[in-house]
Every structure is written in structure tokens, then in C-alpha cells.
Amino acid sequence: MSDHKELPDEDVVVIEQRDKRTYFFIVVAGVLGLALAGLLVQA
């Protein structure tokens, strides 16, 4: 029974790591998007 309880905990850790990575990529994509939009507006 203890083995079955450990698996969900590991899944939760993996999900949290993915959330942090996706949030980081969203921020980077947003910054790049604003930079490109600024260049287009100036051009």
C-alpha cells in the first residue's frame, strides 16, 4: 500500500515543475512578443 501512496506524490512534484517551466516560457514569450510589437510599431 505504501508504494501506491508514493506514486501520486511523485506525480505532483513533476506537475509542479512543469507549471514553473510553462510559466517561465509564457513570460519569455510575452517579453519577446512585446519587443517584436515595439519594432513593428516603430517601423
C-alpha positions as CSV (number, residue, x, y, z in Angstrom):
1,M,0.0,0.0,0.0
2,S,2.9,2.4,0.8
3,D,4.2,2.0,-2.8
4,H,0.8,3.2,-4.2
5,K,0.8,6.3,-2.0
6,E,4.3,7.3,-3.1
7,L,3.5,7.4,-6.8
8,P,0.9,10.2,-6.6
9,D,3.3,12.3,-4.6
10,E,5.9,12.0,-7.3
11,D,3.4,12.9,-10.0
12,V,2.5,16.1,-8.0
13,V,6.2,17.1,-7.9
14,V,6.5,16.6,-11.7
15,I,3.4,18.6,-12.4
16,E,4.7,21.5,-10.2
17,Q,8.0,21.5,-12.1
18,R,6.1,21.7,-15.4
19,D,3.9,24.5,-14.1
20,K,7.0,26.6,-13.2
21,R,8.6,25.9,-16.6
22,T,5.4,26.7,-18.6
23,Y,5.0,30.0,-16.5
24,F,8.6,30.9,-17.3
25,F,8.2,30.2,-21.0
26,I,4.9,32.2,-21.1
27,V,6.8,35.2,-19.5
28,V,9.6,34.9,-22.1
29,A,7.2,34.6,-25.0
30,G,5.3,37.7,-23.7
31,V,8.5,39.7,-23.5
32,L,9.6,38.7,-27.0
33,G,6.1,39.5,-28.3
34,L,6.2,43.0,-26.8
35,A,9.7,43.5,-28.2
36,L,8.5,42.4,-31.7
37,A,5.4,44.6,-31.4
38,G,7.5,47.6,-30.5
39,L,9.8,47.1,-33.5
40,L,6.7,46.8,-35.8
41,V,5.2,50.0,-34.4
42,Q,8.4,51.9,-34.9
43,A,8.8,50.6,-38.4
